[in-house]
Amino acid sequence: MLGRSLLAGLLLLTGAFATRAEYPDKPVKIVVPVATGGGVDVMARLLAQHLGERLRQQFVVENRPGAAGVIGSKAVIASPADGTTLLYTPSSLSLSVAINSTPPYDLAKDFTPIVNVAISPYALVVNPSVPAQTLKEFIAYAKANPGKLSYGSAGVGSGGHLAGELFRTTTGINATHVPYKGAAPASIDVAGGQLAFQFASQITIQPLVAGKRVRMLAVTSAKRAASLAEVPSLAESGLSGFEVLNWFGVAAPARTPPAVVARLNAAIVKSLQLPGVREKLTSEGSEIVGNSPQEFTTFLKRDIARWAQVIKDSGVKL
């Protein structure tokens, strides 16, 4: 009798494991902490499409902009740690920790890093009415008009904001920062003349550059970007050592099961190797990374430490 009962129990247990659905067994939400239409949003939707095809489940992008990504990031922290809610974020995730005396969250305790998707430089763009064709001319123009120029970003503490503050303190110009809920709305106002300039991602600003609604003067990488060989870097244009790179990564709430993290990492890395995805990201100014969760965790720690030192050395006040 005991043998029959044990056998029945094992059969039931085996059946339970056999019928347990493999992740993801329901739709997955990817929270993007910036407004629609920007570079981060476009990349997230491209990734969601391929993840859905590869994992045979629906991946839905939900934009939660505001506070330089903090609002969307906190929404993910408060979500169940089961892989059904993910965060696709730019470097503002680590910047918000580095620049705040009271950080909005603890990356080590609140998130499970999954993968660093890509990195890319920002592009310094100006409204066509600005009488400057080069970086040197723009700095001279800004110094001749102290307090009259304004620039926009995706919010206080965003990468575009920090790039603008470093530019302002490095060159000695007097310009006013105007925060938005996303990079795309700021770019539209640069094109419309409400703002004089912006440090924007190439993917966000490219259509406006192509339509000659804004003028690109330089990029923030140490040397010229492969996709923008004709555009000089700020470093080669006279601002030696100036380098600001934006990164894009995927994270989940803390304590997300390792098996889920591993499955997501593998699916994302494989998606990044697809010719269409590589060509799309490369053409829009990004360099694909696709590292492991452990490597991404180490990268985040170094990124926070680096920016904390940059902010200290530059004297940037937020």
N, C-alpha and C positions, 0 to 999 in steps of 0.2 A: 504493500500500500504506500509505504514511504517512497519507494522507488518510483511508483506511478505519479505521486504528487510532485516529486522533485522534477521528473521529466516534464510534467505538465507546466510547472513553473518556468522551466528553462525554455519551453516552446513559446510560452506567453512573452517572456522577456526577449527572446529572439525576434518574435513578431513585432514587438514594440520598437526595437531598433531598426527593423527592416522597413517599418512604415513611417519612421521619423523622417520628415522631409529635410533634405540638405539645404543649407543656407545658399541663397535667400529663398525662403518659402512664402514671402509676401513682399509687396512693393517696398522699395527703399527710397527714402527721401534724402536728397543731397542739398543741404542748406548752403546758400551762397550769401555771405554777409555784406554784399554790395548791391547796388541797383542793377536792373536789367540793362543790357545793351553794351556794357563795358567788356574789357578783355577777359576778366575773371569769369564773368557770366557766360561768354561765348565758349571759353575753354571747358567750363563745367558741363555745358550742354552737349558738347562734342564727346566728352568722356562718358556722360550718362547714356548717350545713344549706344556707344560700343559696349559698355558694361551690360546694358540691357540685352543686347544681342548675344554676348558671350555667356552670361549667367542665366539667360532665359527668364528674366524677371523685369518688371517695370522699375526703372530708376527715374524719379521725378525731381526736377530742380525747383527749389523754393527760395526765392530771394527775400532775405531779411536784413535790409540795409540799415545803417545808422551807427554813429559813434565809432567810426573807423573800424568797423567789423565786430565790435564788442557785443552788440545786440544779437547778431546771428550766432556768434560763438557761444554766448551764454545759453541760447536756446538749445544748442546741441549738448552742452554740458548737462542740462536738465532733462535730456531725453533718455529713454531706456538704453542700457549698454548691451544691445543685442545685434548691432549691425544694421538696424533698420533706419537709423538717422546718422548721416555722415556730414562732415564739414569740408567744403572745398574752399580754401582760403588763400589769399595772397600773404605776403610777408608781414602785414599788419598784425597777424596773430602774435608774432614774437616781438614786434616793435611796441605793441601796447603794453607788454610786460617790461621792456627795457626802459621806456621813457616815463613811466608812471611811478611816483613814489609809493603809491598804493595800487599795485597791479590788480586789474579786474578779475584775474584768475591765475591759477598756478598750472603751467603747462604739464609739469610732471604728475600732478595729482588729479587734474581735471580732464586730460586728454590721453588718448592712445594714438600716437602717430602711426600712419599707415604707409605713406609714400610721398616723397618729394617729386612732383610731376615734372617741373621745368623751372628754369630761371631765365630772366630777360632784363635788359636795361630799360630805363625810362628814356623818353625822348623829350627834350626841351623844345616846346613849340610856342609860337607867338601869334597874335592876331596880325593879319596882313597890313593893318594900318600902322603897326610899329615899324619905324624906319630903320630897320637893322637887318642885314643879310648874313652877318656873322656873329659869333658869340662876343667877340671883342666890341663890335659896334653896339650890341644890345646892352652890355654892361655900361658902356659910356652913356648910352641913352637913358638908362635907368638912373645913373648917378646924376645926370643933368635934370632929372625930374623926380627928386626925392619925395616919397610919400604919395605919388600920383599913380603908381602902378599896383595892380592887384593880381594875385594868382590863385587858382583854385585847386582843390584836391578832393579825394574821397572821404575826407573827414580829418579831424584833429588826431594826430598820431599815425596817420596812414603813411605809406611809403612815399607817395607824392608830396605830402606835406613835409616830411622830414627831408626829402631831397631839396625842396624849396627853401627850407630853413637853413640847411647847410650851404646852399648856393648863396642865400642872402648874407649869412655871416662870413662866408669865405670871400665874397667879392666886396662886401661893405655897402651893398645897395640897401635902400629903404623901400620895402614893398609890403603890401598888406595881404595876409592870408585869408581866403574865403572858403570855409569848409562846406562840402556838399555831402549828400548821402551816397554818392558814387562818383567814379571818375568820368563816366559818360556825360552826366549833366554838366559837369565842369567844362568838359571839352566843347560842348555845344555853346556854352557861354563865352569861351575863348573865341570860337568861330563867329559868334554874334557881336563881339566887341565889348561885352560886359566885363570881361577879364582880359588882361594884357598877355598873360602867359600861363603855362602849366607844365608840370613834369608828368607826362602821361605814358601809359604803356603803348607800344607800337600797334597792337591789335585794336586798341580803343581809338587811336588817333588816325590810323592809316586812311580810312575813307575820307576824312576831312582834309588830310594832306593831299590825297589824290585829286580831290575836288578844288584844291587851292583855296580852301576856306581858312586854313592855318598854314604857317610856315615852320618847318622843322630846322632848328639851328644846330643841334648836337645831341649825342646820346651819352648816357651816364656810365657806360662800361669803361674799363681801363683803356681799351682800344676799340676800333670800329666794329660794329656788329656785322656778322656775315651777311645778314639780309639787308643791311643798309650801308653798303661799302662806300657809297658816295657821301655819307654824312659823317663828319668828324666827331670824335669824342670830346668831352669837356676837358679831359686831361691833355690831349694833344693840342687843344685850342688855347691853352694857357693856364688852366686850373690843374696843375700837376697833383696827382694823388687823389683827385676827386673821382669816387666810384660809388655808385648806388645801384644795387641789383635787386630786382623784385623776384620773389620765388612763389611758386604755386604748389600747394600740397593738399593731401587728403588726410583727415584725422577723424577719429570716432570718440565717443565718450569714454572716460576712464573705465577700466575693468571690462572692456569688450573682450569676449573670448578669443584666445590666441588662434584657434582654428578659423574663426571668422576673419581675423586680421590677415592671416596668411592667405586665405582664399581671395580676399579683396586685393591684397598686394599683388598676387600672381596675375589676377585678371587685369588689373590696371597696367602692370608692366608689359604684359603681352599686347594689350590694346595700343600702348605707346609705340610698339614696334611695327604696327601696321603702316604700310607705305603712305596711305592717305592721311593718317593721323600725323605721322612724322612730317610730311610735306606741309600740312596745314599749320602745324605749330612752328616749324622752321620759317615758313614764309611770313609769319606774323611776329617774328623777332624773338622766338623762344628757343632755348637750348634744352633738349630733353635730358632729364636726369634718371628717373625710374629706379631709385635705390630701395634698400630694404627698410623695414620699420626701425631696426636698430640704428642703421646709418642715418635715417631721418631724425631720430631722437638725438643723436650726437650732434647733427647739424643744427638743430634748433637751439641746443644749449650754447653752442659756439656763436650762433647768430645773435642771441640775446646779449651775451658777453661783449661781442664786438660793438653792437650798437650802444650799449651802455657806456662803453669807453669813448666812442665817437661823440656821443652827446655831451659827455663830461669835458672832452678836449675842445669841442666847438663852442661850448657855452650856450647851446640851444635851450631856450626856455619855452615850455608849453603852457 
